[in-house]
Amino acid sequence: MISKSKTSKDNSTKVYIKTFGCQMNKLDTELSIGSLAKKGYSFAEDEKDADIILLNTCSVRDKAEHKVYSHLGSLRDQKDRNPQLILGVLGCMAQNEGGKIFKRMPHVNLVCGTRMFSRLPELLEEISGSNKHVLAIDEDGEVDFDRMVTQRQNRYNAFVSIMRGCDNYCSYCIVPFVRGREFSRTSADIVDEVKKLADDGCKEITLLGQNVNSYGKGLNGKVTLATLLRELDPIDGIERIHFLTSHPKDMTKEIIELLENCPVFVNIYTCRHSQVQTGY
C-alpha cells in the first residue's frame, strides 16, 4: 500500500509502506500512516524515492515470508547506494522471525512486531542517523492508536479493529503466536471511531479481529459482539456493517438471532467468514 497523503512539510522525510496479507494488516498500515503523518512525515509514491521503506508482513503461509525476504534482498543495492536509508519489517513476520531477520538481512534496521507498531515514530527516531538495528517484539503490549480517520484507502469504506489476538491455538494456525493473546477495545472507543468515520463520509465498515465472536473478553460488564452491534446500528451515515474473522465455536445464539430476526438491524449486512480448517 502506498499512501497519497500530503503534509505541510514539502521537504520532510518520505516513507513508503508496502503491505502483505490480510485486512488487519491493511488497517495497521493505515494506522501507521496516520501516526507518521502527525509527526510530519510525508509519503513516497515509489520506494526508489523513499528515505524509509517499511514492509508490513504476513506469516500465515511460508510463501508470504519468502516474498518478503525476496523483496528485502532486492533492496540491498538501494541500501548500499544510500546507507542512510532505513529499512523496516513490521507485522506478523517480524513477530515470528524476530532477530533472525537481521542475521539473514543485515541491511534491515527495524523489526517491529504486531503489538509494537503504535510506537513506530519513536522507533524510527531512535534509528535515524545511527543506522543501527532495533528489535521491538513485545508480546504483551496492547495496540493503542488515536486514529486519523482521513487516512484510509477508500472514502466510503473503512476497517475498524474491535479486538486483537486469539486464544484458540488451533493446531494448523500460527495466529496466536504472532498476534498474541486476545484483548478487546472498549465499545466506547469503537463507537467514537465509527462516528468520526461516518462524519468523514464513510458508509460501510468492517469490524476486524482474529476472532470477533469472542469480542468483550476482559472488559467490564456484559460486553459481547451482539451488544456492540446494537450500539453501532443507530449511528447516522453507516449503511452496512461487516465483521470477520469468526470462529465457529464462539458463535452464539444471541449473535445469530440478532442478525436474522431483529428488524432494527435490517441495515446490517453480515459477511460471515469461518475457517474451513476447523471442519465445521
N, C-alpha and C positions, 0 to 999 in steps of 0.2 A: 504493500500500500504506500502511496506517495501522497502526502498532504499538499494541498494547494493553498493553504492558509497564508496570509500575509501578516507581517508585523510592522511596527512603525520604524524598525531599525533596518535600513537597506544594507548595512554592512555587518550585520550580526552573523554569528556562527550558523552555518547551514547544516541541517540534519536531513538525512534520507533514511526512511524506515521501510523495510520490506517485510511483509507478513506471510507466514506459512501457517496452514492449519485451519482451525475451527472458528466458529463465530465468537467465542470468548477471546481468542487471540485478536480478532479484528477489533473487538471492543477495547481490549487492552492497548492496542496501538492508538486508537482514538484518544483514550485517556492519557497516554504518554505524550501525544502531540499537544494536547491541551495543557498539560503541566509544563512542557518545554516552552510553549508559546508564551505562557505567563511570565517566564523568566527571560523573554526577549529573543529566543532562538527563532530563526526562520527556517524554511524547508525547501530542499532542493528537489527539482523535478527529475534529476538524473543523478545516480550515485557518483558519477565522474565529477560532478560539481560540488560534492558534499565535503564538509570538514569532519563530519561524524556520520558513520554508517552503522545502523542498528538492524539486526535481523531478529525478528520476533518469531520464535520457532515452535515446532511440534515434535512430540516423541511417540505418538500413538503407533506409528509404524517405523521400522528401520529405514525404509525408503525416504521418509521425511527427513531423518537425520543425515542420511547420505547426501541429500540435496543441499542441506545447509553446509556440510563440510566441503562439498564441491564448490559452492559459491564462495565460501571463505578462502579456499585455495586460489580461486580466480582473482581475489582482491589482494593477493600478496604483492604483485607488481605495483599496484597503485600505492600500497603502503610503503614500498621501497622508494618510490618516487617522491612520496610525501610522508616522511617519518612522523609528522605531527598529526596525521590523520588518525582519528580514534575509531576503532572497530569494536562493536559490542554484540554479544549474543544474549538475547532475552528469552524468557518464557520456559516452556516445558523441557526443551533440550538442555538449556542452561541448568535447570534444576536437576535433571537426570545425570548429565555428564560432569557438571562441576568443573573442577580444576583440570580434568582430563583434556578439556578444550584448549587450555594454554599449552599443554605438552604437545598436542597434535598440531595446533595452530598458534605458535608463539607470537605471531604478529597481532593477535587479538588482544585488546586491552581490558574489556569488561565482560564478565559473565554474571548475569543478573537473573535470579530465579523468579518464580511466579508470585512469591509473597513480598518481593523487594522492589518491584519496578516503580512503585509510587515514590521511591527515593531517587529516581533516575537523575533529576537535575543535580542533586548534590554528589552523586557518584561520578557523573561526568565532570563536575567541577574538580573533584579530587584527582582525576586523571589528567586534566588539562595542563599542558606544559611539562608533564613528567613522563609520559609515555609508559607508565607502569601498568602492572596487572592489578585489577581489582575484582575480587570474588565476593558476591553477595547472594547467598542462597539460604537465608534463614527459613526454616520450615514452619515456624510457629507464628510469624507475623500476620497481621490482618491488613489486607489491601484497603487503603483509605484515600479517596480522592475527592476533592472539591471539583466536580466535573465542569468543564467548559462545554456547555451543551451545543454550541455552534460548531464544534469540531466533530463532524461526522460526515460520512461519505454521501449520504442521501438526505436531503432536506425533509422528506416525508416519512422516513423510516429510521428507527433507532434501536440499538441493542441496549438493554438495561440489566446489569448484573444484580441478582437478588440474593445469591449465595455462592460460595466457592468451596471447592474441596469435595471429598467423597469418603464415607466411612465404610463402604461395602466390601472393598478388597476382593473383587471378583478375580478368579484365577487367570483370566485372559487379559486383564486390564492394568495398565500402568498408571492410570489417572490418580489414584490415591497417593502414589509415591511422588508424583511431580506437582500435584495441586494441593496436597496436604489434607488435613482433617477438615470436616465441614464447619463452616461458620456462616451465619446469616446476617444480612444487613437489617436494620430496623425498618419496619414498614413506614415510619415517618420519613426516613431518609429517601426511601424509594418513591413514595408518593410525591415528595417535594421535587425530586429529579424529573419524574414524569410530567408534573405540572409545568416545569421550566421547558421541557421538550415540547409540550403542547403549545406553550406561548411562542415558541420559536418556529411553529409551523408543522411540527411532527404530527402525523395522522396514525401511524402504526408502530407499535413497539413489540419487541421480542424479549421476554423475560428469560435471562440466562442463568444457568447454574449447572454444575456437573451432575446434580441430582435435585431438580427443582421440587420434586414431590416431598422431599424432606425439609423444605424451607420452614424456618421457625425454630429449629433446634437451638437451644441455648439462649433464646430470647425470653424475656419475662412475659408471663401471661400465656393465654392460649392463642398462639400465633401460628397460622398454617398458610399454605398456598391458597386455600379457599378464602380465608379471611382477607388475605392480601388482595385477591381478585375483587372482592367486594369493595375494598377501599379504592381500587383503581378505576372501577367501572364508571363512577359518576364524573370523572374528570372530563371537562369540556374539551372537545377537539380530537380526542383519541377515539378512533373508529374501529380499530382492530387490535387485539392483544394475542400474541402467540406466546408459547413457553416451551422450552426444551433445555436440557435433556431430562426425560422422565424415566425413573427406574420402576419396572412393574411392581416390585414388592412393596414399594412405598406409595403406590396409587391408592387413594382412599375413596370410600363410598361418598364422602362429603364432596370431594372434588368432582366425581362423576355426576352426582345429582345436580350440583351447582351448574355444570356446563350443559347438561342435557335437558333439565326440567324447569329451571327457574327463568321466567320470562324477562326478568330485569337484566339478564346477561345475553340478550339476543345480539348485542353488538360485539360480543367476544368470539373471535374466530380461533379455534384451538388447532395448533399444529402438534399433534401428539407423536412424539418421537421416542421409540423404545429400542433398546439394543437387541439386535437379532441374536447375539451370542448368549443371551440369558436363557433362551429356549422357551420363553413364554409365547 
